Amino acid sequence: GAPETAKRRGRLAFLFLCRAQIPTAPIWTAFFDEARREGGGDHYRVYSHPRPGFSFGRASPFYGTEISNRTNVGWGAVTVAKA
């Protein structure tokens, strides 16, 4: 048979750098819902990096995706690389 590593599929990570709400959330919700319906839901993870202190509400598709180690980021500044 095929080696164990050949049987495993890679995972894709989506990282959303944002200050607060993500205006394109409905589009991403449709994308991730379709991926789950097609059986790809376990092949990706979603992470978000909003400003420190911000949390998405339970109704948001990004609820629970916030990374814990956040950096204050200035748009176009070198701090984006730090994030």
N, C-alpha and C positions, 0 to 999 in steps of 0.2 A: 504494500500500500504506500500511499504518499506519506512523506515525513509529516510529523505533527505541525511544523511551522507552515507547511504548504496549505494545510486545511484551515488555518486561522485567517481571518480577514483583518485588515487594518481598521483603525478608527480615525475618524475625522473630527477635529475640534473646531467649533465656531466660537470666536471670541468677539464680543461686541463692546467696543470702546465707546462709552456714552457718558453724558453728564447726569441724565435722569431717564425719563421715558424714551423709548425708541419709537420714533414716528412711523417706521415701516413695520411695526410689530404685526399688523394683520397679514402682510405678505409673508413674513417669516413663519407665522402660525400656520398658514396654508401649506407652505413648503414642508415644515416638519410633520404636519398631520399626514400629508401625502407620503412622505418617507416612511412613516410608521405603518400606514396602510399597505405599502409595498413591501413591508418586512425589513426595512432598513433602520428601524428605530434603535437597534442596539449597536449600530455601526458609527454613531456620532455622539458627541457630547456638546452641550451648549454652556458657555461661560459668558459672564458679562462683567465689565469693569466700569460701573458708574462712579460718580464722585463719592469720596468717603462720607459715610453717614446716610447715604441714600439706599433704600431697599424697595424693590418692586412689590406691589400689593399682590395678594393671593389670586386676584383675577387676571393678572398679567401672565402671558406665556413665558416670561423671563423670571418669574418668581422662583427663588431658590437657586438661581444661576450665578449670583454675585460671588466673585472671588473675595476671600477674606483679607488678603494683603493688598490694599489699594493705595494708590499714589495720587495726589492732586496733580492734575495734568492741565497745562495750558495749551490751547489749540495751536499747533505749528511749532511748539517749543520742544526742546530736547527732552523734556519730561515724558513725552509720549513714548520714547524708546525705553524709559525706565518702567513704564506701566506694562 
